[in-house]
Amino acid sequence: MDSDFNAPFGYDAFRRTCPSHTVLEMLASKWVYLVVCALRKGRQRNGELARKLEGITPKMLTQTLRVLERDGLVRREIFPVIPPRVEYELTELGQNLAGLLNQIRSWSEQHAPDIKEARARAVAKNEADWAA
């Protein structure tokens, strides 16, 4: 099985056993995507992220931040104060990823009406097919 780019880094995501699949699975999470994009503006506390990311539960935010920290995309800093203060920021690797994700976010915002119209046409066609 050949990659489109002849596996320049020694990995080929089209191969079933390629370790890059775990990276793709992590990136496929909506919350990973949105947390990385939110942190692109700079260091933030948990509460700031929770307010920015409408609909995310505290548990999901914590899990997402842990995954991003584990994978080297986010750095967590704990300040020794009472109550404890924790801040999150993107690492250099995370900043690199954020640039790519920001382009996808912009594309999705720009083309959301087109996708919405295509979906409506598909639903209407399916309904017409069922009626026939």
Protein Blocks (a to p, Z undefined) as FASTA:
>chain_A
ZZfklpmnopafkbmklmklmmmmmmmpmklmmmmmmmmnoccdfklmmmmmghiafklm
mmmmmmmmmnopaccdddddddddddddddfklmmmmmmmmmmmmmmmmmmmmmmmmmmm
mmmmmmmmmmZZ
